[in-house]
Amino acid sequence: MSRNVNPEKKQMMLEENIKTLIPKMAVPTIIAQMITTIYNLVDTYFVSTLGTNATAAVGVNSSLERMITIIGSLIGAGACSYISRLLGAKKDKQADRVLSTSFLTGVGLGLIFMVVGRMLVGRMVFWLGATEECAQYSMQYANYVLYAAPAMIGSFILNMCLRSEGSATYSMIGIGFGGILNCFLDPLFIYKFGLGVAGASMATAISKYVSFIILLFPYLRKNTSVDIAFRKFKLVGEDIKEVIAIGSSSFFRSALTVVASISINRVAGGYSTAALAALSVANRVMEFPFAIILGFGQGYQPVVGFNWGAKMWKRVKESYVFSSLVAIAGGVIIGAILAIFAKPVVRIFNKQADAEVLRLGLLSVRLQCLALPIHALGSVVGMFYAGVGRARSALAINTARQGYCFFPVLFLAPMIWGINGVAMTQALADLLSAVIIIPLGIQVFKLIDKQKQAQS
């Protein structure tokens, strides 16, 4: 017999007021994302005391971490969307099979990535955009991150699937505890043990495994609505198609993020190591508002998926309108606050008081703040299409800002404005992505009405 979905969680997802349900799902996810972001900022802060080359190495290896989570995003995002709809449709046994297969496959692929990455680490850091000056630091940082690959992928899948059944708070605890632990381990390993950049990487690896164990614990104790078991591992064509179709949009978004990061690192490094360090600092600073935007979208997605599976069309529309308005307003407010205080924030991560790092970092941060409302709306629209199983539209949204909008700008902006154009690239790409986000956002209402008419 398959277990039934927790009645309280089911009632919450299908009956609770949307204006309280979405914050209830989104706030824990936002907190988890912010804790992770704070860890990244703390990591950059401590490493920045070791010099500009060490700071640049952190930026280079952020691409490596994204490469690892690409695998998790392909499987986890697809499984999360599919499981939400299966639970809404009361197909609990199939949901167990999807999660078991997805999780075990992801951890296995993480082990493969770890082995291959360790064999090629010397070549890999240059491919990721390292300069000769920061290559040694980049290799030191990469070594332990690679050891954490299985835990990072497994945690990504568990984190998303816990949210798919309404367990956003426990998901927050798992991710958040690892991030907080990392903040304490960083100074201990870097300074007390004298391990430098390698110590920061080691602290990251340990924290990732701690998060993995915490997220796995409720599944081992059988306290979840969906089960993980080796005996439930089964490759079924229908499951694979659903998971890959939706996961591909998240996969290509993550993959393009890596490619975009590598590309802009290489362009910036062609100008100077200071330019590369400036982008590293700007990216770390912008992770804070991005974490809020992503966390809100990830909190919204299970709600729309669950109600879509249950054919609750009024709630589907209501949740979309509410989430879109909150996202736009939040983007405006957060962007304005960060733009005002950008200078002291950037200075925190520019310990060497490099004037060029400060100037380019400020330019990049403030311009991206202007584009935050578009980015926030794009997250909600993309999560809607992913949540309801519309793979093509989700793919179009998720590959815009760091894909077909990003690369033309990266090619043209430096030609026109030189090194300043490199700093402006991401903000210009975000603004350009409105051309695809707004029409697809309007199309949502037609899609909901069409489904409602088809049911009646």
N, C-alpha and C positions, 0 to 999 in steps of 0.2 A: 504494500500500500504506500502511495506517495503521501508525504505530509502536506497538510493544508497551509496556505499562507497565514501567518499570524493574523487573527481576526482584527486586532486593534490596528495593525499597520494597514490592513486592507481598508478598513473603515476610514482611517486617516487619509489615505491616498484618493479615495473615491467620494468622500463626503465632507471632509473638513473645508472650511472657507478658504478659498484660493489665496486670499490676502494674508492668511496666517500660515497656510500650508507651505507655500513656496519659501517664505523666510525661514520656516522651521527646517526645511530641507537644505536651503542655501547657506544659512549662517554657519552651521558646522563645517560645510565644505569650504566656505570662504576662510574660516579660521584655520583650517588645515592647510589651505593654499598659502595663507599669509605666514604661518609658522615656517613652512618650507622656504618661502621667499625671504623671511627674516634670517633663516639659517644661511641662505645664499649671500645675503648682504653681510652678515657677520663673517662668513668665510672669506669674502672679498676684502672686508676690513682688515682682518688679521693678516691675510696674505699680502695686502698692499703695504704693510710695514716692512716687507722683505724687499721692496723695490718695484720699479715700473715693469721690469721683465717678468717678475713673479705675477704681478697683476694681469699682464697680458696672457700669461699661461692659463690663468683661471678662465679667461674669456675663450681661449682656444678649446679648453676641455669641457666647457659648457656644451659645445657641439657634440662631444663624445657622449655625454650624459643623455642628450637628446636622441642620439643614434640608438642607444640602448632602449629608451622608452618608446621608440618607434614601434618596436615589436609589441610592447605592452599595449600601445594605443590601437594597433591593428586588431588585436584580439579582445582587449578589455572594453574598448568603446563599442564594438559590435556586439559583444556578449551582453553588456549592460543594457543596450537598447532592446535587444531581443528578449532578454530575461524579463524586463519590465512589461513588455507586451504579453509575454507568455503568462506571467503572474496575473495580469489584468484579465486575461482570457481564461484563467483557472486551469492552465496546463502545467501543473507543478512538476510532474514527473519529467517532462521534457526540459523544463528549466534546470533540474538537477543534472541531466545529461549534458546540457550545453555548458554549464559552469565547470563540471568535472573535466570535460574534454578541453575546454579553453585554458583552464589553469595549468593542467599538467603539460599541455603543449607549450605554453608560454615559458614555464620554468625550464623545460628541455631545451628550447631555443636559446634561453639565457646562458645555459651551460656551454652551448656551442659557440656563442658570441664571445664568452670569456676566454675560451681556449684559443680561438683564432686571433682575437685581439691581442692577447699576451704574446703570441708569436710574431705579430706584425707591428708592435707598439712603436718601434723606432721610425718606421716609415709613416705610420699613421698620423703622428702629430704634425708632420710637415704637410701632409695632405689636408689636415684640418685647419691649416693656416698659420702654423707656428713660424716665427722667424728664427734665424740662427742664434740670435741673442737669448730667446726665451725657450728654445727647444728642450734644453736639459730640464728646466722646471716643468715643462709640459709633460715630459715622459715620467717624471717623478709623480706628478698628479694622476696621470692616466693609469698607472699600474694598479693601484688599489680600487679605483673606480671600476675597473674591469672585473676584479674579484667580486664586486657587488652586483654584477649584471643579473644573475638569476633572481636575487632578492628584489632588485628594482623592477624587473618585469613582473614577477609574481605579485608584488605589492600593488602595482598599477592595476592589475586585473582584479585582485581582491577588493581594493579600494572602490573601484567603479561598481563592482557587482554587489557589494554591501549597500551602496546607495540605491541600486536598482530595486531593492526590496524594502527601502525605506529606512535603512539603518545608517543614516548620515552621521549621527553623533558618534557611534562607535568607529566609523571610518575616520572621523576627525581625530579621535583619540590615538588610533594606530599611526597615522601619518604625523600628527602633531608631536607625539612623544619622541619619535625619532629625530624630528627637527630640533626640538629643545635639547635633547641629549647631545646633538652635534654641536650646538652653541657652547656647551661646557667642555666637550672634548677637544675642540679646536685649539684654544689657548694652552690646554694641558699638553697636547702632542707637539704643537708648534714651538712653544717656548720652554716648558718644563722639561720635556724629553729631548728638546733640541732637534726635532725632526724636520722643521721647516715646511716646505710645500708638501713633501711626502706625508708629514703629520696631518695636514689638513685633509688630504685624500684618504688617509687611514681612518680618520674620524668619520668621514662621510660613509665609508664602507661599513663600519661597525654600526652606525646609526641606521643605515638601510636594512641591515639584517634584523635589528631590534624591531623596527616597524613591521617587517615581514612576519615575524613571529607573533606580534600582537594582532595583526590583521587575520592571521590564520587561526588563531586560538578559538574564536567562536564556532568556526567550522569543525574543528577537532572535537569541541564539546557538544556539537549537534544543537547549538542554540540559534540557528539561523533558519530562515524560511526555505532556503535553497541549500542543497547538500553537495559536498565534495567527497568522492570515493573513487578509488582505482577501478572498481568493478563497474562504475557508471561511465567510464571512458569509452566512447564509441564515436567513430567518425561517420557521421550521417550526412548525406548530400544536402538535405534541406537545411540542416544546422550550419554547415560550412558556408553555404551560399548566403544565408542571412547575416552571419557574423562577419564574413569577409566583405559583403556588399556595403554594410554600414561602417564597419571598421576601416574600410579603405579610405573614407573621407578623412577620418582622424589620422590614418597612416600617412596619407599624402600631405596633410597639413604638417605633421611632425617631420616628415621627410623633407619637405620643402623648407621648413624652419631650419633644419640642419644645413641643407644646401645653401640657403640664403645666408646663414651665419658664416659658413665657410667662405662663401663668395665675397661677402663684405669684409671679412677678416683679411682675406688675401688682397683685396683692393686697398684697404686701409694700411696694411702692412707694407704695401708698395710705396706709400708716402713716408711712414715713419712708425717706429714702435710706439711712440706717444699717441699716434692716431689709433692704433690698435688698442692701446690701454684705455683711451677715451671711450671707444665703443663698448669695451668690456664694462666700464663703470656705468655708462648710460643704460646698457641692457640690464644690469643688476638693479639699478634704481627703478626702471620701468617695470620690473618684475612685480613690484608691489601693486600698482593699479591693475596690471594684467592678471594677477592672482585673484583679486576681488572680482574682476569681470569673468574670468574662467570659473571661479567657484560658484558664482551666482548662476551661470549658465548650466553648470553640472548639477546644481541643486534643482533647477527647473526641468531638466531633461527627463528624469524618472517620473515626474508628475505627469508630463504630457504623454509619455509612453504608456504609463499605467492606464490613464484615462482613455487613450486612443484604443488600447486593447480591449477595454471594457465598453467601448462605443459611447462614451459620455461626451458628446460633441459640444455641448454648452460649456462644460468645464475645460475642454481643450481650448476653445476660443477665449474664454475668460482668462485662463492662465497665460496665454500668449500675449494678450493685450496688456495685462498687468506687468508681466516680465519685461516687455518691450519698453513701456513707459519708465519703469524703475531703472532699467539699464541706461537709457538715454540721459535721464536726470542725474544718475550716479556718475556717468562719464563726464558730464559738464562740471559737476561739483568737485570731483576728485582731480580732474585735469586742472581746474583753476587753482586749487590749493597747492598741488605739486609744482605748478609753474611758478607760483609766487615764492615758494621756499626751495626752488631747485638749486640755487647757488650753495647754500650751506650744506645741503644733502650731498651734492657732488663733491664738495670739499672733504667730506668725511672719508671718501674713498680715494682721495688724491693726496696721500700722506707725504709724497715727495714735493708737493706744491709746484707741480709742473704746470706752467701757465697754458701750454697748448692742450694738455689733457683737460684742464678746467674749461677752456673756451669751447672746444669741440663737444665735450660732454654736456655742457649747458645748452648748446644749440640743438643737439639731438633730443635731449629730454623735453625741452620746452615746446619744440615743434610736435613731438609725439603727444604731448598733453592736449594740443589743439584737436588732434584727431581721435581722442579717446571716445567721444560719443558714438562715432561711426564704428569703432572697434567693438564697443559694448553692444550696440544693436546687432552687429554681425554675429556676435557670439550667441545671442538668443535665437536669431533666425536659423543659424546653423544647427543649434541644439534641437530646435523644433523638428527640422527635417530629418536629423539623425534619430531623434526619439520616436518618430512615427514610421520610420523605415523607408524614407524616400532618399535613396542613396545618391542619385545623380544631383539633386539639388543640394544635398549636404556637401557633396564633393565640390560643387561650384563655389559654395560659400567658403569652405575650409581651405581651398587652394588659391584664394584671391589675394589676401594681403601679403603673403610671403611666397607667392607663386607668379601667376601671370600678370599681376599688378606690380610686383616687386622688381623683377629682373629688368623690364624695360626702363624703369626709373633708375636702377643701379647702373645701367649702361649709359643713360643720358645725363643724369645729374652731375656726375664727376666731370663729364666733358664740358658742361656749362659753368659749374661753380667750383671745380677742383675738389680739394679736400673737404670743403664745406658741403659740397654736394653729396659726399659719402655720408656725412652726419645727418643730412636731410632726407636720405633715401627712404627710411622706414615710414616716416610721417607722410611723405608724399604718396607712398604706396597705399597707406591706410586711407587717405582721402580719395584716391582713385578707386578703391574697392567699393565705394558707395554706389558706383554705377551698377554693380551686380547685387549688392545687398538690398537696396531699397526696392527694386522691382520684385525680387524673390520674397521680400518681406510682405509686400502687398498681395502676392499670389497666395499666401497662406490662407487668407480668408476664403478665397475661391475653392481651395482644396478642401477645407473643412465643410463648406456648404455642399460640395459635391458628394462627400462621404455621407453626410446627413440625408441628402436626397436619395442616394442609392439604398440606404437602409430602409427608408420609408417606402 
